[in-house]
Amino acid sequence: MRYVPYRTMKKHEMTKPASYESVMGREGLRLTPQRRHVYEVLMEKRDHPTATEVFIRAQKGMPSISLATVYNCLETMVGSGLVKAVHVEREPTRFCANLHEHGHFHCTACGHITDIEFGRRGASPAPKGWKLPEGFLVTHQDLTLRGLCPDCASGTTNTSPTI
C-alpha cells in the first residue's frame, strides 16, 4: 500500500473502484450467489443501510438467505475493500458502497447518513489550516459531521426509515 501525505486528491488521481469479480478473485474468495446478491443490494440503493436493512432487501430477491449469511457477506466485503463499514457512535454499523474519498453527515434527529464529497465546488468549505505535528503522515481519514438534515431542520421530517 502506498502512503500519500495528507492533501486533497486531484480528480485524475481518483481511481475507479475495482469490480466485484476482480476483488473477490484477487482475495481468493469464492464468488457465491449470496455474496453477489448482497453486493448488488448494496449497489442498488446507496443509502448506508444496516445489516438488518440489507437482509430485508436481500430476502426480496433471495428468500432463502439468512441474516447470518448477510452478516458474513458484509464482513467479507468490508475485509476485501468492496464496501466500507460506517460506525456512528452507539448505532448499528452501516455499510457504504461509495469507495471514493468522502465523509459522512449524520442527522442526529432522523439518523439518515449522507455522503459528503471532499473538495466539490459549491459545497461548504472544508476546515483549512489543519496542522499535523512534524513527521506525521495521514494514511486514512474518517470524517463524520453531525447535525440536522434539511428536513429535520425545517421540521418536515419523516423519521421512519425506507427499506
ROKETOR-669544 format. One record per residue (C-alpha): x negated, y, z; chain; residue in one letter. Coordinates in Angstrom, 1 decimal, decimal comma. Layout:
residues N
px = X py = Y pz = Z c = A r = A
...
//
This chain:
residues 163
px = 0,0 py = 0,0 pz = 0,0 c = A r = M
px = -1,3 py = 3,4 pz = -0,9 c = A r = R
px = -1,0 py = 6,2 pz = 1,7 c = A r = Y
px = -0,4 py = 9,7 pz = 0,5 c = A r = V
px = -0,9 py = 12,7 pz = 2,8 c = A r = P
px = 2,4 py = 14,4 pz = 3,7 c = A r = Y
px = 3,7 py = 16,6 pz = 0,9 c = A r = R
px = 6,7 py = 16,9 pz = -1,3 c = A r = T
px = 6,7 py = 14,4 pz = -4,2 c = A r = M
px = 6,8 py = 15,7 pz = -7,7 c = A r = K
px = 9,6 py = 14,4 pz = -10,0 c = A r = K
px = 7,1 py = 12,5 pz = -12,2 c = A r = H
px = 5,7 py = 10,7 pz = -9,1 c = A r = E
px = 9,0 py = 9,1 pz = -8,1 c = A r = M
px = 9,3 py = 5,6 pz = -9,2 c = A r = T
px = 12,4 py = 3,7 pz = -10,3 c = A r = K
px = 13,3 py = 1,2 pz = -7,6 c = A r = P
px = 12,4 py = -2,4 pz = -8,6 c = A r = A
px = 15,2 py = -4,7 pz = -9,8 c = A r = S
px = 16,8 py = -7,3 pz = -7,5 c = A r = Y
px = 15,3 py = -10,1 pz = -9,6 c = A r = E
px = 11,7 py = -8,7 pz = -9,6 c = A r = S
px = 11,6 py = -8,0 pz = -5,9 c = A r = V
px = 13,1 py = -11,4 pz = -4,9 c = A r = M
px = 10,7 py = -13,1 pz = -7,3 c = A r = G
px = 7,7 py = -11,2 pz = -6,0 c = A r = R
px = 8,5 py = -12,0 pz = -2,4 c = A r = E
px = 9,0 py = -15,7 pz = -3,3 c = A r = G
px = 12,7 py = -15,7 pz = -2,2 c = A r = L
px = 15,4 py = -17,7 pz = -3,8 c = A r = R
px = 18,0 py = -15,9 pz = -6,0 c = A r = L
px = 21,1 py = -17,2 pz = -4,3 c = A r = T
px = 24,6 py = -16,3 pz = -5,4 c = A r = P
px = 25,3 py = -15,0 pz = -1,9 c = A r = Q
px = 22,2 py = -12,6 pz = -1,9 c = A r = R
px = 23,1 py = -11,4 pz = -5,4 c = A r = R
px = 26,7 py = -10,8 pz = -4,3 c = A r = H
px = 25,8 py = -8,9 pz = -1,1 c = A r = V
px = 23,3 py = -6,8 pz = -3,2 c = A r = Y
px = 26,0 py = -6,0 pz = -5,7 c = A r = E
px = 28,4 py = -5,0 pz = -3,0 c = A r = V
px = 25,8 py = -2,5 pz = -1,6 c = A r = L
px = 25,1 py = -1,1 pz = -5,1 c = A r = M
px = 28,7 py = -0,7 pz = -6,0 c = A r = E
px = 29,6 py = 1,8 pz = -3,3 c = A r = K
px = 26,6 py = 3,6 pz = -1,8 c = A r = R
px = 28,2 py = 4,9 pz = 1,4 c = A r = D
px = 25,9 py = 3,4 pz = 4,1 c = A r = H
px = 28,1 py = 0,5 pz = 5,3 c = A r = P
px = 27,6 py = -1,5 pz = 8,4 c = A r = T
px = 27,1 py = -5,3 pz = 8,1 c = A r = A
px = 30,7 py = -5,8 pz = 9,0 c = A r = T
px = 31,9 py = -3,5 pz = 6,3 c = A r = E
px = 29,6 py = -5,3 pz = 3,8 c = A r = V
px = 31,1 py = -8,6 pz = 4,9 c = A r = F
px = 34,7 py = -7,4 pz = 4,4 c = A r = I
px = 33,8 py = -6,1 pz = 0,9 c = A r = R
px = 31,9 py = -9,2 pz = 0,0 c = A r = A
px = 34,7 py = -11,5 pz = 1,0 c = A r = Q
px = 36,9 py = -9,9 pz = -1,6 c = A r = K
px = 34,7 py = -11,4 pz = -4,4 c = A r = G
px = 33,4 py = -14,4 pz = -2,5 c = A r = M
px = 35,9 py = -15,6 pz = 0,1 c = A r = P
px = 33,7 py = -18,4 pz = 1,5 c = A r = S
px = 30,9 py = -16,0 pz = 2,5 c = A r = I
px = 30,3 py = -15,8 pz = 6,3 c = A r = S
px = 29,3 py = -12,9 pz = 8,5 c = A r = L
px = 26,1 py = -14,8 pz = 9,4 c = A r = A
px = 25,2 py = -15,1 pz = 5,7 c = A r = T
px = 25,8 py = -11,4 pz = 5,1 c = A r = V
px = 23,5 py = -10,6 pz = 8,1 c = A r = Y
px = 20,8 py = -12,9 pz = 6,8 c = A r = N
px = 21,1 py = -11,5 pz = 3,3 c = A r = C
px = 20,8 py = -7,9 pz = 4,6 c = A r = L
px = 17,9 py = -8,8 pz = 6,8 c = A r = E
px = 16,1 py = -10,4 pz = 3,8 c = A r = T
px = 16,8 py = -7,3 pz = 1,6 c = A r = M
px = 15,6 py = -4,9 pz = 4,2 c = A r = V
px = 12,4 py = -7,0 pz = 4,7 c = A r = G
px = 11,7 py = -7,1 pz = 1,0 c = A r = S
px = 12,4 py = -3,4 pz = 0,5 c = A r = G
px = 15,6 py = -3,7 pz = -1,6 c = A r = L
px = 17,6 py = -1,7 pz = 0,8 c = A r = V
px = 16,9 py = 0,5 pz = 3,9 c = A r = K
px = 18,3 py = 0,0 pz = 7,4 c = A r = A
px = 19,6 py = 3,3 pz = 8,8 c = A r = V
px = 19,6 py = 3,5 pz = 12,6 c = A r = H
px = 21,8 py = 6,2 pz = 14,2 c = A r = V
px = 21,4 py = 6,2 pz = 17,9 c = A r = E
px = 23,8 py = 3,6 pz = 19,6 c = A r = R
px = 25,8 py = 2,9 pz = 16,5 c = A r = E
px = 25,6 py = -0,3 pz = 14,4 c = A r = P
px = 22,9 py = -0,4 pz = 11,8 c = A r = T
px = 24,0 py = 0,9 pz = 8,4 c = A r = R
px = 22,5 py = -0,1 pz = 5,0 c = A r = F
px = 21,3 py = 2,3 pz = 2,3 c = A r = C
px = 20,8 py = 1,3 pz = -1,3 c = A r = A
px = 19,1 py = 4,7 pz = -2,2 c = A r = N
px = 15,4 py = 3,9 pz = -2,2 c = A r = L
px = 14,2 py = 7,3 pz = -3,3 c = A r = H
px = 12,7 py = 9,7 pz = -0,8 c = A r = E
px = 15,6 py = 11,2 pz = 1,2 c = A r = H
px = 17,0 py = 11,9 pz = 4,6 c = A r = G
px = 20,5 py = 11,5 pz = 6,1 c = A r = H
px = 23,1 py = 13,8 pz = 7,5 c = A r = F
px = 25,2 py = 12,1 pz = 10,2 c = A r = H
px = 28,6 py = 13,7 pz = 11,1 c = A r = C
px = 28,9 py = 13,3 pz = 14,8 c = A r = T
px = 32,7 py = 13,6 pz = 14,6 c = A r = A
px = 33,7 py = 11,1 pz = 12,0 c = A r = C
px = 30,5 py = 9,0 pz = 11,7 c = A r = G
px = 30,1 py = 9,5 pz = 8,0 c = A r = H
px = 26,5 py = 9,4 pz = 6,7 c = A r = I
px = 25,4 py = 11,3 pz = 3,6 c = A r = T
px = 22,1 py = 11,2 pz = 1,8 c = A r = D
px = 20,1 py = 14,4 pz = 1,8 c = A r = I
px = 17,7 py = 14,7 pz = -1,1 c = A r = E
px = 14,4 py = 16,5 pz = -0,4 c = A r = F
px = 13,4 py = 19,5 pz = -2,5 c = A r = G
px = 16,6 py = 19,7 pz = -4,5 c = A r = R
px = 17,4 py = 23,1 pz = -5,9 c = A r = R
px = 20,4 py = 24,7 pz = -4,3 c = A r = G
px = 20,1 py = 22,6 pz = -1,1 c = A r = A
px = 19,4 py = 24,1 pz = 2,3 c = A r = S
px = 15,7 py = 24,8 pz = 2,7 c = A r = P
px = 13,7 py = 22,1 pz = 4,4 c = A r = A
px = 11,7 py = 23,1 pz = 7,5 c = A r = P
px = 8,5 py = 24,7 pz = 6,5 c = A r = K
px = 5,3 py = 25,1 pz = 8,3 c = A r = G
px = 5,1 py = 21,7 pz = 10,0 c = A r = W
px = 1,6 py = 21,4 pz = 11,3 c = A r = K
px = 0,1 py = 18,0 pz = 11,9 c = A r = L
px = -2,9 py = 17,6 pz = 14,1 c = A r = P
px = -6,2 py = 17,3 pz = 12,1 c = A r = E
px = -6,7 py = 13,9 pz = 10,6 c = A r = G
px = -3,1 py = 12,7 pz = 10,9 c = A r = F
px = -1,6 py = 11,0 pz = 7,8 c = A r = L
px = 2,1 py = 10,6 pz = 7,4 c = A r = V
px = 2,9 py = 7,2 pz = 5,9 c = A r = T
px = 6,7 py = 7,2 pz = 6,5 c = A r = H
px = 9,3 py = 9,8 pz = 7,3 c = A r = Q
px = 12,7 py = 9,2 pz = 8,7 c = A r = D
px = 14,8 py = 12,3 pz = 8,9 c = A r = L
px = 18,4 py = 12,4 pz = 10,2 c = A r = T
px = 20,2 py = 15,6 pz = 10,7 c = A r = L
px = 23,3 py = 15,6 pz = 12,9 c = A r = R
px = 26,3 py = 17,9 pz = 12,9 c = A r = G
px = 29,7 py = 18,2 pz = 11,3 c = A r = L
px = 30,6 py = 17,4 pz = 7,7 c = A r = C
px = 32,7 py = 19,9 pz = 5,7 c = A r = P
px = 36,0 py = 18,1 pz = 6,5 c = A r = D
px = 35,3 py = 17,9 pz = 10,3 c = A r = C
px = 34,0 py = 21,4 pz = 10,4 c = A r = A
px = 37,3 py = 22,7 pz = 8,8 c = A r = S
px = 39,4 py = 20,3 pz = 10,9 c = A r = G
px = 40,7 py = 18,3 pz = 7,9 c = A r = T
px = 39,0 py = 15,1 pz = 8,6 c = A r = T
px = 40,2 py = 11,5 pz = 8,1 c = A r = N
px = 38,4 py = 9,5 pz = 10,8 c = A r = T
px = 39,3 py = 6,1 pz = 9,6 c = A r = S
px = 36,5 py = 4,5 pz = 7,5 c = A r = P
px = 37,2 py = 3,3 pz = 4,0 c = A r = T
px = 36,3 py = -0,3 pz = 3,5 c = A r = I
//
